[in-house]
Amino acid sequence: MDIDRKNAGQPDVDISALRKASSGGDTPRFWRGLDELADTPEFRNHKENEFPHGANDPDAKLDRRDLLKVMAASAAFAGLSGCTKLPTQKIVPYVRQPEEIIPGKPLFYATAVTLGGVATGVLVESHMARPTKIEGNPDHPGSLGATDAFSQASVLGLYDPDRSQAEIHDGRIGSWAEFQDELSTALGAEKGNSGSGVRLLTPTITSPTLGDQINTFLKAYPSVKWVQYESVTRDNIREGTKLAFGEYVNTVYRVDQADVIVTLDSDFLTSGPGCLRYAREFARKRRVEGPDSKMNRLYAFESTPTNTGAMADHRLRMPASFVDDFAHHLARELGLVVGDVIFTPPPTREQFAWIQALARDLERHLGASLVVPGDQQPPTVHAIAYAINAALRNFGKTIYFTEPIEVSPVNQWDSIGQLAADIRAGGVTTLLIMGSNPVYDAPADLGFKEILPKVPFSVRLGLYEDETSALCHWHIPQAHELESWGDARGYDGTATVIQPLIAPLYGGKSEVDFLAVLNGQASKPSHDFIHDYWQAQRPNVDRFDAFWEKTLRDGVVADSAFPPKQVSLKADAAMQVTPYTVRGLEIVFRPDHTVWDGRFANNGWLQELPKPLTMLTWDSVAMLSPKTAERLGIKSEDAIELKYHGRTIVAPAWVTPGHADESVTVFLGYGRTRSGRVGTGTGFDAGWIRPLATPWIGGGLEVRKTGARWALATTQTQSTMEGREPIRIATLDVYQKNPKFAQADADENPLSLYPAVKYEGNQWGMAIDLNACTGCGGCVVACQAENNIAVVGKKEVMIGRHMHWIRIDRYYEGGVDDPGAYHEPVLCMHCENAPCEVVCPVVATVHSSEGLNEMIYNRCVGTRYCSNNCPYKVRRFNFYLYSDWDTPSLFGMRNPNVSVRSRGVMEKCSYCVQRINAVKIEAEEQDRPIRDGEIVTACQQSCPSEAIMFGNINDPNSRVSKLKANNRNYKLLEELNTRPRTTYLAKLRNPNPEIEKTPAV
Amino acid sequence: MADSPSDRLAEQMANVPILGPGYNYASVTDKISAIVLARRTPKWWIFGFLISFALVMLLMVSVTYLLVAGVGIWGIQIPIAWGFAIINFVWWIGIGHAGTLISAILLLLRQQWRTSINRFAEAMTLFAVSCAGIFPLIHMGRPWLGYWLFPYPDTMKMWPNFRSPLVWDAFAVSTYATVSLLFWFIGLIPDLATLRDRARNRAAKMIYGLLAMGWRGSAVHWERHETASLLLAGLATPLVLSVHTIVSFDFAFAIVPGWHATIFPPYFVAGAIYAGFAMVLTLSIPIRKLFRLEDFITMRHLDNMGKVLLATGLIVGYGYMMEAFSAFYSGNQYERFMILNRMTGPYAPMYWMLIACNIVTPQFLWFRKVRAKVGALFAIAMVVNVGMWLERFVIVVTSLHRDFLPSSWGIYYPTRWDIFTFVGTIGLFLFLVFLFIRYLPLISIFEMRTLVASEEEKKAAN
């Protein structure tokens, strides 16, 4: 009966009662649906929303005044209907701005975006109340002005047309009011047993206000269990600190203080809380100004190749499960007393020598070294890393500890396991899910898909109506972070108040709203919760209004970072080892580089962002080393069957140079079945074979070839430099002996028939320090957001039609098993002798008076000759109508200062000419020259490691000129005499001479 | 000395007349005009016409879909932004060269044997240029703006970029098409008048009459006609050289290794003549058979064309050799890589097939026996047609797919729409050829009459 009605899409009305009522006298003569006839509360509610009070009352007597008022309002709103709504409460722009909004001039607001609960401070560019672009907040310690790809892409997440747009009650449209009624009924029934059947499932909560609200709820219902769960959990890190110090603490690194860094299978430069700051500090220690400069040195123990490993001066490749043993071995070399462990299998002679050399190097840098354990490594690795850091006297220097940034640090995997057991036992009557998606991402053996329908009353607050929502009784659309009030803590505890940039586009409810309903405070605006919480926290502030305004403006709550905390290392921290249980092939689970745990699956920018090192898009793969692949007879793009813990899944294989042998890495976040038009059906779901017992590293994987092929879309097919030198690399030693090694073929006065063009005033140029670039890909998404670059989809990427204006080339050097991997961002070089310009038949690409190579879309007829003649192949062509001209929700996202390209035209990097012009206009208004550093391109802005520098090369004192004067500076394909304005600073490595003999110069 | 069989053959060949015996003015005219004026359409013609018409429809569908969806329906991409369209363009333009060469250069050189083949060689030129002309237009991202390549007065005060070879190309090809059309039409006028006079059907009389533009065959007409023909021949002669030179600039002007070569202009022109003669042979052999024109297109013609094919084939072969040599000799790593990649890279089969088609196969033409066999000539001509297409494929695709930065290398596969469009233009070409041979005199009647006279003079002299 229930199902039938659902299918028929009929409202929930009693037909016989209706029949009786309709024969009576007071029913309307004409009715729009059975709803209206029955006059259900939902209908009344809907009518109220649709037609505000009085607007449709035909009997109301309008006098002339009212009529004029209504008419004026209608006229005003007619113009506004296409626009967006500002949030009702006051939000405060980042820097002092003019009083009124000037069309065409964006305002910037400081707020934060979170990943796994941890905030990264950002500035959001807003055009006429439409957020269009995310930039880093220089005042936020976790950003320092940089952003990662996830935060950049959150703008697309905001405008995503697939986001859920209505309350869903058992598959039908419901209403917020109806939900509140049902919830209070459900909670009322639990009041008697103080909520023992109620569970609240949330992601990691660092937000102090949300924590406060949850605690209020828990006070009212003391038996409610609060479960925090993230698929990409930081349990190991938390448990590691507990193992080492006996309590949960938050670990913060000071990479700028470290001269020797060792990672134990950690990708700390591009992943995890604080990675933006760490990358910046790391890069600053590698900024080689001249032969006298020093560099830090990075050693990596690594299984799955990562960006951090690619930056390492020395990389020791091993299965992830060996890292524990090797770390203990290192500890023993450093003289620590470690547990009596049988090393299985023992390090080889070379590995042993490597570890010894490393130990000596560490000993030479007491207090200036750092050992970073990997997020996926077991707690014992973390404990030993702390023990080593302590022994190296790094505490308080390169590493310090604070109170946990989570409101309530727990072992999340234990609690999700407990929740599943409770549901199975029938002990859960009400399940309130706030944001989490356990049906997709909880450990597969918990079977959330089967057990969730058993819960009598389940509610889901979510951005998408996804796998979990489909199995809950209620789905409530969640407001995006850019549309809601909130707060969150950064990697070091710094709190940021999240301000909404726009009223919810699809009428979503924020987490604060949701918890307010639980606490019976539904009528209190979410803004007030945040405001009141911080007011209560800052009782001594004189004028809280001023403090509040400053907090909103700066994007950080003053003095909210946690102070360093004294910890005492337990004596047995180094004594424990995770038992070596791996038998057979090892499997390593990792969060995906671009879709993380699957939450970004419906984000086209992130799907199409080439994953570091593999350059793959739109898919996840099972990575294995060339040697293992050879042994198993597997080639890249073979569909292979992975069998683990009794579950099997088919995955595409990707033979990855530098991967550990006898180990397979799979990535979470793909294989979504209900994520939206973009994400559904991409990749395979590695979570399906991820049991509760081994969230990250396990043994006993079985691999079988299916014989089928799984075609993958990679943006770079050639991995080697083919004897050419697009990336020039030397060791620090070689550089010191021959500082001009990168400029061997430099020709200061290249031959030309024509006199050189004289540039008066400004002349733009760019320098990219390859020594700093980690290849994280943040710039690619930043450019995409800034320049309205289209997403083309897997099929088009497969035939080389991706549209990115900046790409990160990755080259391998050395043997196939363990090569060096190098990154090089390539964008339009804005050549002085641009080969594209001469060949365009219609003058659609020309040189500007400031040296830019400009593309005139309107003039382009699409012969593509320019692309053929571009030796850097940075031009991108609209083979189809790639830009979405049809989805209205995406219109608001676009940068109004950049044309949206149509079919059949060429496009390419413009050096963010719109930003150049904006600054030029401002400088002209103020009658002053443009200051160095005033123009920041989108890629430069987002770069955490400050690898990209842009500026006026006519000014010898500009930072870019100084970089270009560096003797590491070289031009890509200089021999072609294109005279590129984008130049590169050669990459340097700083190997330990004990491990690597320096080649003769 | 003159005893060996091949020598006897040589002697025979030299004595083969360029017009079969026993023809007089009237019979020549009868024979050629009868093809046009015959009431019954041959069955093979209807069959061939319908097939080619179907292919034209395929072209229409392909182009329509292209205009609706965009050039993305093809296999082109970055870095291989030019694919079948440009390959086909250059191939067709090359084929279009023989006609003008035969009519103009051989006319100026007073090669009488050209008479019986010049008309349809010219027609073939026009049709090939028509097919070629489609591609530069439709390969553009926004073909409806193609006129921007021409300098025309407009309110934007924008001129095309005169530095771009594509603009030169637009001039060269359009000039060539215009001159070829005029030349062909002026040559047709006396014959159109003949058809007008002989046609019995009123509609045919009207149409041919209109086209004949009042030709009465007076001495003044003949004198002016002769002058115009010579002038146009003089105009067309440099065009034969210039068009493909400029087409080669599309490549030579670019910096792409494999394109950037000074040898391109002569080597392209030779290649064009090579391809053109191959196509003339491909067409004339079946036509000669089907219309029983063996007396007009004699073995002497075929032999001569075989020789031209061999000569131009050798020039083209020299071009390939020099391309490889200069790549090695340059010492430039990109050039060296380019030629090695052609020979051993993913597209190596195309390269070696090209060598087999264009260099190895024509060597058989050294033998008179081969040149004396119609079937063998036809087969060789077909192989050369394929080889010349492969040459353009190798130049366009293999050069682009691996250029300077290894990171941006790619692989190109044509899609079905690439193939449909190509096959469609072959259909268009055949469609026009079928219409031409049925409705216009495929051999120049008035010029054949002059041959009758000269043959008689020869006889009288003997």
Interface residues (C-beta under 8 A of the other chain):
Chain A: Q716 T717 Q718 S719 T720 M721 E722 G723 R724 P726 E796 I799 G800 R801 R807 D809 R810 Y811 E824 V826 P835 V838 V839 C840 P841 V842 V843 R859 C860 V861 G862 T863 R864 Y865 S867 N868 N869 P871 Y872 K873 R875 R876 F877 N878 F879 Y880 L881 R903 G904 V905 M906 L972 L973 L976
Chain B: A69 G70 V71 G72 G75 I76 Q77 I78 P79 I80 A81 W82 H139 M140 G141 R142 P143 L145 G146 W148 L149 M158 W159 P160 N161 R163 S164 P165 L166 V167 A170 D250 F253 A254 I255 V256 Q333 F337 L400 R402 D403 F404 L405 P406 S407 S408 W409 G410 I411 Y413
